[in-house]
Amino acid sequence: MTGLASRFFASALIYAVLGMTLGLVMGMTEDHAQMPTHAHMLVVGWVSFALFGFFYHLFPAAAKSRLAAAHFWLAEASLLIMLAGLVQIFMGRTEAGQPFAAAGSTGLLASMILFAIVAWPSVRRA
């Protein structure tokens, strides 16, 4: 695995470790306030980013486009922004976190649309 596929998969591994660590900390402290943050970190960060990595590994030509690079950077930045907002919201600072959660979520939707644009031709040809 190289290039964009490797970057997506490597970041997925980081989100998996961070998400599981957050889950462990919640369990040990019996404070589950960050459960939605934990879930988003694992589902979007671990699962989705790992799937993106596998797609780009299976279709390396798709990974070479500028849209694919934009997909990577937009997805990474958007997830971090959304997670920062979620942490704030579930710490009780809803007003401070809401703009970040909204911006990150919108960015993640835009990155998924970019991914669909990049992936569709490869999947249709396969």
N, C-alpha and C positions, 0 to 999 in steps of 0.2 A: 504494500500500500504506500503510495507516494503522493506528493503534491496536495491538492485540495482535499482529496479523500483522507489522507493522513491527518491533515489539520482538523478536519471535522471529527474524525474518530478520536484523536488525542484530546480534543476539548470535551468530547462526550465522556471520556474516562475521568476527566477532572470533575465534571458535573456529577458523575456517579459517586465518586468518593465524597465530594462535598455534600451531596444530598443524603447519602447514607450516614455521614457524620452528623448532619443536622438531625436526622431521625434518631440516632443513638443518643445525642444530647437531650432531645425532647423526652425520650423514654427514661433516661437516667434522672432528669430533673422533674419529671412528671408535669412538665409544662408543654402542652401541645399547641400553643398559640400559633406557632409557625408551620402547622401542618400544611396549609395551602402553598406556602413557599417551598417546603420540602417536596410536595407533589409536583409542582411546576418545574423545579430543578431536575427532578428525576425523569418526568415524562417528556418535557421539551428538551432539556439539556442532555440527558443520557440517551433516551430512546430515539427521539427525533434526530438529534445530531449524529448518532451512530448510524441510523438509517440513511441519512444524507451521505455520510462517509462511504457506506457500502454501495450506494447508488453510483457515486462518482468513481469508485473503484471498478465497478462493473462496466461503466460507460465513460472511460477516460477522455474521450473526445468531448463530451459534454462539459467536463471539468475545465477545459481549456478556454472557455468563452469568458468574456468580461462580465456577462450576466451571472455566471457561476461564482466568480470572485466577489461580485456585489452581493450575491446571495449569502456567501460566507460572512462577510464583514457586517452586513445588515443584521443577520441572524444573531451573531455573537454580541454586537452592541445592544441590540434590542432585548435579548434575554437578560443581560446584565442590568440594563435600565429597569426592566420589568421586575426582576428579583429585588432590586433596591427599593422599588416602590412597595412591593408586597411585604418586605420586612418592616418597612415603616407602618404600613396599614395595620399589620397584625401585632405591632407594638403599641397600637392605640393612637398613632399619629396619622390618622386617615387623611386629613387635609394636606399634610406634607407629602404623603406617599401616593395619593391618587393621581397627580399629574404624571409621575414617573411610571406607575403601573399602566396608565392609559397610553402613554407614548410608547412604552416598550411593547405592549400588546399590539398596538397598531403597526409598529415596526416588524413584529413577528409575522403578522398577517401579510404585510408587504413582502417580506422575505419568502414566505410560502408561495405567494403568487409568482415571484421571480423563479423559485424552484420549479413550479409547474410549467412555466414558460421554457425553462432550460430542459426539463425532463421529458416533456411531452413528445418532442420529435424523436428522441432516442427510444422511448417506449413504443411509439407507433411503428418504428422501423424494425424493432426486435422481433 
